Amino acid sequence: AEQLAPFCDAPPPGGDGDEQLHVDESSVLPIVSKLYGVPSVTDDGNIVYTFSELQTSAQASTASSGMVVPRINEPRLLQQIGLPPNAPGKDIKRFLERGGIDTRGCTERKDVI
């Protein structure tokens, strides 16, 4: 939740520095559920969400720069967040902005996928 909170409308965590920070996870739960996050609890008691749909696979391709570019199932990902598989870039950008994600500099559909 701490990693997703900056991208949501989450209230800032409280505490005076001596307390363990607490993040209100209610603001990230809609994102976690739409992306099929699976919670698990570590031995330390932390909650960790795994997003198997977003993990890279051995089918990743290599760009001309030599960097590995993971393949995602774009239509399925869009459907999971409530958009049609052929959603235009402006609709995807609007969805991201409503979720608090900064999309400045994204001018094409490929920039927001």
C-alpha positions in Angstrom: 0.0 0.0 0.0 2.9 2.4 0.7 4.1 2.1 -2.9 0.6 2.7 -4.4 -0.5 5.4 -2.0 1.3 8.3 -3.8 -0.7 7.4 -6.9 -4.0 7.5 -5.1 -6.0 10.0 -3.1 -4.6 8.5 0.0 -4.3 10.7 3.1 -0.7 11.2 4.2 0.5 8.7 6.8 0.6 10.0 10.4 3.2 9.6 13.1 6.0 11.5 14.8 8.8 9.4 13.5 8.9 7.0 16.5 5.8 5.2 15.5 5.6 2.7 12.6 4.0 4.5 9.7 0.5 3.4 8.9 -1.1 3.8 5.5 -4.9 3.7 5.1 -5.2 0.9 2.6 -8.8 1.7 1.7 -7.5 4.1 -1.0 -5.5 1.4 -2.8 -8.0 -1.4 -2.5 -9.9 -0.4 -5.7 -6.6 -0.6 -7.7 -5.6 -3.9 -6.1 -8.9 -5.5 -6.8 -9.2 -4.3 -10.4 -5.7 -5.6 -11.2 -6.4 -8.9 -9.4 -3.9 -8.4 -6.7 -3.6 -11.4 -4.4 -2.7 -10.6 -0.8 -0.3 -12.7 1.3 1.2 -12.1 4.7 4.9 -12.3 5.3 6.5 -13.8 8.4 7.0 -10.3 9.6 3.3 -9.6 9.4 3.5 -7.3 6.3 0.8 -7.6 3.6 2.2 -8.1 0.2 0.1 -8.0 -3.0 1.1 -10.1 -6.0 -0.1 -9.2 -9.5 0.4 -12.3 -11.6 -1.2 -10.7 -14.6 1.4 -7.9 -14.6 4.4 -10.1 -14.1 6.9 -10.6 -16.9 7.3 -13.9 -18.5 9.8 -15.8 -20.6 7.9 -14.5 -23.7 9.4 -11.0 -23.2 10.9 -9.5 -26.3 14.2 -7.7 -26.6 14.2 -4.1 -27.9 16.9 -2.9 -30.3 18.6 -1.3 -27.2 19.0 -4.8 -25.8 16.5 -4.0 -23.0 14.0 -6.7 -22.2 10.5 -5.5 -22.9 7.8 -7.6 -21.1 4.7 -8.6 -23.1 1.4 -7.8 -21.5 -2.0 -8.9 -22.6 -3.2 -5.4 -23.4 -6.9 -6.1 -24.2 -7.2 -8.2 -21.0 -5.5 -5.5 -18.9 -7.8 -2.8 -20.2 -10.9 -5.0 -19.6 -9.7 -5.6 -16.0 -9.8 -1.8 -15.3 -13.2 -1.4 -17.0 -12.2 -0.1 -20.4 -12.9 -1.7 -23.8 -9.9 -3.6 -25.3 -9.7 -1.0 -28.1 -10.0 2.0 -25.8 -8.3 5.2 -27.3 -5.3 6.7 -25.6 -7.3 9.7 -24.3 -9.7 7.3 -22.4 -6.8 5.4 -20.9 -5.1 8.7 -19.9 -8.3 9.9 -18.3 -8.6 6.7 -16.3 -5.1 7.0 -15.0 -5.5 10.7 -14.2 -8.7 9.9 -12.2 -6.6 7.4 -10.2 -4.1 10.2 -9.4 -1.4 9.1 -11.9 0.5 11.9 -13.6 0.3 11.5 -17.4 2.2 14.6 -18.4 4.2 13.9 -21.5 2.0 11.0 -22.6 0.8 12.0 -26.0 0.0 8.7 -27.7 -1.8 5.5 -26.7 1.5 3.6 -26.5 2.7 6.0 -23.9 -0.1 5.1 -21.4 -0.1 1.3 -22.0 
